[in-house]
Amino acid sequence: MRKLMVLGANDAVVPLIRAGRALGFTTYAVSIPGAYPGFAEADYAVHADITSEREVFEAAVRIGADGIATCCMDVGLRALGSACERLHLAGPSEGAARLSTNKYEMKQAFLRCGVRTPASQMVDSPEALQKVLQGLSYPVMLKAVDQMGSRGIFRCGTREEVIERYPACMAASKAPYCLVETYVSGPSFGVEGMVKDGRIVFFLPNGTTVYDGYTATPVGHYYPAPELEAVRKDLEEQVPRIVEALGIRTSPFNCDFILHDGRPYCIEATARAGANGLPELTGGCFGVNYYEQIVRLAMGEPLSAALGAYKSGKACLTYMLHSGRSGILTGLAGRPLPEGAEVSMHASVGDEVRAYTNGRDYLGSVLITGDTLETCRKRLCGTLDAIGAEVDGQRI
């Protein structure tokens, strides 16, 4: 039986492990020791640090892996790319993984390939920061270059706020530098896609629902997104340039955009499937299990013929449950869900939860399907009422 190695064992990769087993592969969940649900879902648990290229490579050799996959997180992506390249497995190259996990190097690659992206400058000391801030217009973005889920990223409205946030930005990063980036305003949206043997199999523009904190962070996605129809041709030029810039040959990919003055600006992109319900949204749009397609790609198997062909008459929406305050999850109503609604809870009654700041603070996820986006949004309201989540006795 062929062997699939999945990097990670948290909630995000559990559907990927299940997909591998459903396809008949022997699955290995790889992560540091801990009470991670993926260990119970996989056929075998393997303890290794997935941020270590050496440990992941050695685990793949020891297992005799026929494919390596992950999704929804950048942790382990560099090790995945390195192992795939050294073992001649399907997946992102070491170079593509490196560019995907360093916003500064990614920006340089974007500029070389003509990708429209906000201007940015690298800062490696308080003195360099002072020089960069001279003559800037505000607000600006201050960004750790090697984090995901909006960690270490701040929207700063004044020079003083940039200086104040700089230590926290650097503390969030392993890199000795960060980015100061021009702020572009407008609606956020994303593009989910897949590349096989250098050919873009599909790309799916989708709307983004954001939580507006220190920076706008995604808490949901939806399709169709009527506001993006006018920029479809522009995206048909920009997306291939992004794929070229990152050097993606065989991998899922995910891009974050801002629609500014009628033009899409790519904020960042990565050689893996997106998070926040994007695999569920993609699968719903095409009528496939998208986690199975990610596994097939990693294992060198044929992809579904339906992939890339929008299932007309179907709208999809995802939403990540979160709380505006920290405390104890004291209640879940658990009433019957509306038609077309699916809920997956990551937190249980009695768990301590944190006020939402980034993707680590989600309590669960919701997938809604319907015949129109308006129907999906109405069903989401009914679903949130049915869940009835309470923190310290108060509805969130």
C-alpha positions as CSV (number, residue, x, y, z in Angstrom):
1,M,0.0,0.0,0.0
2,R,1.4,3.4,-0.9
3,K,2.3,5.8,1.9
4,L,1.2,9.4,2.5
5,M,3.1,11.5,5.0
6,V,1.1,14.5,6.3
7,L,3.0,17.3,8.0
8,G,1.2,18.4,11.1
9,A,-1.4,16.8,13.3
10,N,-3.7,19.6,14.4
11,D,-7.3,20.2,13.4
12,A,-6.4,21.8,10.1
13,V,-4.9,18.7,8.6
14,V,-7.3,16.1,10.0
15,P,-9.5,16.3,6.8
16,L,-6.3,15.7,4.8
17,I,-5.5,12.6,6.8
18,R,-9.0,11.3,6.4
19,A,-8.9,12.0,2.6
20,G,-5.7,10.0,2.4
21,R,-7.2,7.0,4.2
22,A,-10.4,7.2,2.1
23,L,-8.2,7.0,-1.1
24,G,-6.6,3.8,0.2
25,F,-3.2,5.2,1.3
26,T,-1.4,4.4,4.5
27,T,-1.2,7.7,6.4
28,Y,1.5,9.0,8.7
29,A,0.8,12.1,10.8
30,V,4.1,13.9,11.5
31,S,4.4,16.4,14.4
32,I,6.1,17.0,17.7
33,P,4.6,15.0,20.6
34,G,1.3,16.3,21.9
35,A,-2.4,15.6,22.2
36,Y,-3.0,16.4,18.5
37,P,-6.2,14.9,16.9
38,G,-4.3,14.0,13.7
39,F,-2.3,11.3,15.5
40,A,-5.5,9.4,16.3
41,E,-6.8,9.8,12.7
42,A,-3.7,8.6,11.0
43,D,-2.6,5.0,10.6
44,Y,0.7,5.9,12.2
45,A,2.0,8.7,14.4
46,V,5.5,10.0,13.7
47,H,7.2,12.4,16.2
48,A,9.4,14.9,14.4
49,D,9.8,18.6,14.3
50,I,8.2,19.7,11.0
51,T,10.2,22.9,11.0
52,S,13.4,20.9,10.7
53,E,14.3,20.0,7.1
54,R,16.6,17.3,8.4
55,E,14.0,15.6,10.6
56,V,11.3,15.7,7.9
57,F,13.7,14.3,5.3
58,E,14.9,11.5,7.6
59,A,11.3,10.6,8.5
60,A,10.3,10.4,4.9
61,V,13.2,8.1,4.1
62,R,12.5,5.9,7.1
63,I,8.8,5.7,6.2
64,G,9.4,5.2,2.5
65,A,6.9,8.0,1.7
66,D,5.4,8.1,-1.7
67,G,4.1,11.6,-1.2
68,I,4.1,14.4,1.4
69,A,1.3,16.9,1.9
70,T,0.1,19.6,4.2
71,C,-2.5,22.3,4.1
72,C,-3.8,25.5,5.7
73,M,-0.5,26.4,7.4
74,D,3.0,27.4,6.5
75,V,4.7,25.6,9.4
76,G,6.6,22.8,7.8
77,L,6.4,24.1,4.3
78,R,10.1,24.6,3.9
79,A,10.8,21.1,5.1
80,L,8.2,19.7,2.8
81,G,9.7,21.5,-0.2
82,S,13.2,20.3,0.7
83,A,12.1,16.7,1.2
84,C,10.0,16.6,-2.0
85,E,12.9,18.0,-4.1
86,R,15.5,15.7,-2.6
87,L,13.3,12.6,-3.0
88,H,11.9,13.6,-6.4
89,L,8.3,13.6,-5.1
90,A,5.4,15.6,-6.4
91,G,5.1,18.9,-4.5
92,P,6.6,22.4,-4.2
93,S,10.3,22.8,-4.7
94,E,12.6,23.9,-2.0
95,G,12.8,27.3,-3.7
96,A,9.1,27.7,-4.0
97,A,8.6,26.8,-0.3
98,R,11.3,29.3,0.7
99,L,9.8,32.2,-1.2
100,S,6.3,31.3,0.2
101,T,7.5,31.6,3.7
102,N,9.5,34.9,3.5
103,K,7.6,38.0,2.6
104,Y,10.7,40.0,1.8
105,E,12.1,37.4,-0.7
106,M,8.5,36.9,-2.0
107,K,8.2,40.7,-2.7
108,Q,11.5,40.7,-4.6
109,A,10.3,37.8,-6.8
110,F,7.0,39.5,-7.4
111,L,8.7,42.6,-8.7
112,R,11.0,40.6,-11.0
113,C,7.9,38.9,-12.6
114,G,5.7,42.0,-12.9
115,V,3.2,41.1,-10.1
116,R,1.3,44.1,-8.9
117,T,2.0,44.4,-5.2
118,P,2.3,47.2,-2.6
119,A,5.7,48.8,-2.3
120,S,7.8,47.8,0.8
121,Q,11.1,48.3,2.4
122,M,13.2,46.0,4.5
123,V,14.1,47.2,8.0
124,D,16.8,45.4,10.2
125,S,17.4,47.8,13.0
126,P,15.7,50.7,14.9
127,E,18.1,53.1,13.1
128,A,17.0,51.7,9.7
129,L,13.4,52.1,10.8
130,Q,13.9,55.7,11.6
131,K,15.3,56.3,8.1
132,V,12.6,54.4,6.3
133,L,9.9,56.4,8.1
134,Q,11.1,59.7,6.8
135,G,8.6,61.1,4.4
136,L,6.1,58.2,4.5
137,S,2.4,58.7,4.3
138,Y,0.2,56.9,6.8
139,P,-1.2,54.4,7.6
140,V,1.5,51.8,6.8
141,M,1.8,48.1,7.4
142,L,4.5,46.7,9.7
143,K,5.1,43.0,8.9
144,A,7.1,40.1,10.3
145,V,8.3,38.3,7.2
146,D,8.0,34.7,8.3
147,Q,4.6,34.4,10.1
148,M,1.1,33.4,8.9
149,G,-2.4,34.1,10.3
150,S,-1.6,37.8,10.6
151,R,0.8,37.3,13.5
152,G,3.4,40.0,13.8
153,I,1.5,42.2,11.4
154,F,0.3,45.7,12.4
155,R,-1.5,48.5,10.6
156,C,0.0,51.7,12.0
157,G,-1.7,55.1,11.7
158,T,1.3,57.2,12.8
159,R,5.1,57.3,12.9
160,E,4.9,56.9,16.7
161,E,2.7,53.8,16.4
162,V,5.2,52.1,14.0
163,I,8.0,52.7,16.4
164,E,5.8,51.4,19.3
165,R,4.9,48.2,17.4
166,Y,8.3,47.5,16.0
167,P,9.6,45.4,19.0
168,A,6.4,43.2,18.9
169,C,6.8,42.7,15.2
170,M,10.5,41.6,15.6
171,A,9.7,39.5,18.6
172,A,7.1,37.5,16.5
173,S,9.8,36.6,13.9
174,K,12.9,34.4,13.6
175,A,14.2,36.7,10.9
176,P,16.6,39.6,11.7
177,Y,14.4,42.0,9.7
178,C,10.8,43.0,9.0
179,L,9.0,45.0,6.3
180,V,7.4,48.4,6.2
181,E,4.8,48.3,3.5
182,T,2.7,50.9,1.8
183,Y,-1.0,50.5,2.9
184,V,-3.5,49.9,0.2
185,S,-7.1,50.2,1.1
186,G,-10.0,48.3,-0.3
187,P,-11.9,45.0,-0.1
188,S,-9.9,41.9,0.6
189,F,-10.2,38.8,-1.5
190,G,-8.3,35.6,-2.3
191,V,-7.5,33.3,-5.1
192,E,-7.3,29.5,-4.5
193,G,-5.7,27.4,-7.2
194,M,-3.6,24.4,-8.1
195,V,-0.7,23.8,-10.5
196,K,0.3,20.4,-11.9
197,D,3.5,19.9,-14.0
198,G,3.7,23.7,-14.5
199,R,0.1,24.1,-15.7
200,I,-2.5,26.0,-13.7
201,V,-5.3,23.5,-13.3
202,F,-7.7,26.2,-12.0
203,F,-7.8,29.3,-10.0
204,L,-10.8,30.4,-8.0
205,P,-11.3,34.1,-7.0
206,N,-13.3,34.3,-3.8
207,G,-14.5,37.1,-1.5
208,T,-13.1,37.5,2.0
209,T,-15.0,38.3,5.2
210,V,-12.5,40.2,7.5
211,Y,-12.2,41.0,11.1
212,D,-10.8,44.5,11.5
213,G,-8.2,44.5,14.3
214,Y,-4.6,45.6,14.3
215,T,-4.8,44.5,10.7
216,A,-7.7,43.1,8.6
217,T,-7.6,39.3,9.0
218,P,-9.9,36.8,7.3
219,V,-12.7,35.1,9.2
220,G,-14.5,33.7,6.2
221,H,-14.7,33.3,2.4
222,Y,-17.5,33.2,-0.1
223,Y,-18.2,32.4,-3.8
224,P,-19.5,33.7,-6.1
225,A,-18.0,37.1,-5.5
226,P,-19.8,39.5,-8.0
227,E,-17.4,42.4,-7.1
228,L,-14.5,40.4,-8.7
229,E,-16.1,39.9,-12.1
230,A,-14.7,43.2,-13.4
231,V,-11.1,42.2,-12.6
232,R,-11.2,38.6,-13.9
233,K,-9.1,39.4,-17.0
234,D,-6.6,41.2,-14.8
235,L,-6.3,38.2,-12.6
236,E,-5.8,36.0,-15.6
237,E,-2.6,38.0,-16.2
238,Q,-1.5,38.4,-12.5
239,V,-2.1,34.8,-11.2
240,P,0.3,33.1,-13.8
241,R,2.9,35.8,-12.9
242,I,2.5,34.9,-9.2
243,V,3.0,31.2,-9.9
244,E,6.0,32.0,-12.0
245,A,7.5,34.3,-9.3
246,L,7.2,31.6,-6.7
247,G,8.5,28.9,-9.1
248,I,5.5,26.6,-8.4
249,R,5.5,23.5,-10.6
250,T,3.2,21.0,-8.8
251,S,1.3,22.3,-5.8
252,P,-1.8,23.9,-4.5
253,F,-1.5,27.7,-4.1
254,N,-3.2,30.5,-2.2
255,C,-3.0,34.2,-2.8
256,D,-4.3,37.2,-0.8
257,F,-5.3,40.3,-2.6
258,I,-6.6,43.9,-2.0
259,L,-8.9,45.5,-4.6
260,H,-7.5,49.0,-4.6
261,D,-8.8,51.7,-7.0
262,G,-10.3,49.0,-9.2
263,R,-7.1,46.9,-9.5
264,P,-6.0,43.8,-7.6
265,Y,-2.8,44.1,-5.6
266,C,-1.3,40.8,-4.4
267,I,-0.4,41.0,-0.7
268,E,1.2,37.6,-0.4
269,A,1.0,34.1,-1.8
270,T,2.0,30.6,-0.8
271,A,2.5,27.1,-2.3
272,R,-0.1,25.3,-0.3
273,A,-3.9,25.2,0.1
274,G,-5.5,28.1,2.0
275,A,-6.9,28.1,5.4
276,N,-10.2,29.4,7.0
277,G,-12.4,26.9,5.2
278,L,-11.0,27.5,1.8
279,P,-10.6,23.7,0.9
280,E,-14.3,23.3,1.9
281,L,-15.3,26.3,-0.2
282,T,-13.3,25.1,-3.2
283,G,-14.7,21.6,-3.0
284,G,-18.2,23.0,-2.7
285,C,-17.8,25.1,-5.8
286,F,-16.6,22.2,-7.9
287,G,-18.6,19.4,-6.3
288,V,-15.5,17.5,-5.2
289,N,-13.7,16.7,-1.9
290,Y,-10.8,19.1,-2.3
291,Y,-8.7,17.5,0.4
292,E,-8.7,14.3,-1.8
293,Q,-7.5,16.4,-4.7
294,I,-4.6,17.8,-2.6
295,V,-3.7,14.2,-1.7
296,R,-3.9,13.0,-5.3
297,L,-1.6,15.8,-6.4
298,A,0.9,14.9,-3.7
299,M,0.8,11.2,-4.6
300,G,1.1,11.8,-8.4
301,E,-2.5,10.5,-9.0
302,P,-4.9,11.9,-11.6
303,L,-7.1,14.8,-10.5
304,S,-10.9,14.9,-10.8
305,A,-12.1,16.0,-14.2
306,A,-14.6,18.2,-12.3
307,L,-11.8,20.3,-10.7
308,G,-11.9,23.8,-12.1
309,A,-15.5,23.4,-13.5
310,Y,-17.8,25.6,-11.3
311,K,-20.9,23.7,-10.2
312,S,-23.4,26.3,-11.5
313,G,-26.4,27.1,-9.3
314,K,-24.4,26.6,-6.1
315,A,-23.1,29.3,-3.8
316,C,-20.8,28.6,-0.8
317,L,-19.7,30.5,2.3
318,T,-17.3,29.7,5.1
319,Y,-17.1,31.4,8.4
320,M,-14.6,30.8,11.3
321,L,-16.2,31.1,14.8
322,H,-14.4,33.5,17.1
323,S,-14.9,35.4,20.3
324,G,-14.5,39.1,21.0
325,R,-13.4,38.4,24.5
326,S,-11.3,35.9,26.5
327,G,-12.8,33.6,29.0
328,I,-14.3,30.1,29.4
329,L,-16.6,28.6,26.7
330,T,-19.6,28.1,29.0
331,G,-22.4,27.1,26.5
332,L,-23.3,25.7,23.1
333,A,-27.0,25.6,22.4
334,G,-26.6,22.8,19.9
335,R,-30.0,23.4,18.2
336,P,-30.8,21.9,14.8
337,L,-28.9,23.6,12.0
338,P,-30.5,25.2,8.9
339,E,-30.5,23.4,5.6
340,G,-27.1,23.5,3.9
341,A,-25.1,24.1,7.0
342,E,-22.2,22.1,8.4
343,V,-20.3,23.0,11.7
344,S,-17.0,21.7,13.0
345,M,-16.2,22.8,16.5
346,H,-12.5,23.0,17.6
347,A,-13.4,24.1,21.2
348,S,-15.6,22.4,23.7
349,V,-17.6,23.7,26.7
350,G,-15.2,24.3,29.6
351,D,-12.3,25.2,27.3
352,E,-10.5,28.5,27.9
353,V,-10.8,30.7,24.7
354,R,-8.9,33.9,23.7
355,A,-10.2,37.1,22.3
356,Y,-9.7,36.9,18.6
357,T,-6.5,38.4,17.3
358,N,-5.4,35.8,14.6
359,G,-6.0,32.4,13.1
360,R,-5.0,30.5,16.3
361,D,-8.0,31.9,18.1
362,Y,-10.8,30.2,16.1
363,L,-13.4,28.2,18.0
364,G,-14.7,26.3,15.0
365,S,-15.8,26.6,11.4
366,V,-19.0,26.8,9.4
367,L,-19.7,25.8,5.8
368,I,-22.9,27.0,4.2
369,T,-24.2,26.1,0.8
370,G,-27.2,27.4,-1.1
371,D,-28.5,28.4,-4.4
372,T,-27.5,32.1,-4.0
373,L,-25.0,34.0,-1.8
374,E,-27.9,35.9,-0.2
375,T,-29.4,32.5,0.8
376,C,-26.0,31.4,2.3
377,R,-25.8,34.6,4.3
378,K,-29.3,34.2,5.8
379,R,-28.4,30.5,6.6
380,L,-25.2,31.7,8.4
381,C,-27.2,33.9,10.7
382,G,-29.5,31.0,11.5
383,T,-26.5,28.8,12.0
384,L,-24.9,31.1,14.5
385,D,-28.1,31.3,16.4
386,A,-28.4,27.5,16.4
387,I,-24.8,27.1,17.7
388,G,-25.5,29.7,20.5
389,A,-21.9,29.9,21.7
390,E,-21.4,31.6,25.1
391,V,-18.2,32.8,26.7
392,D,-18.5,33.4,30.5
393,G,-22.3,33.1,30.1
394,Q,-22.6,35.8,27.4
395,R,-23.3,35.2,23.7
396,I,-20.4,35.9,21.4
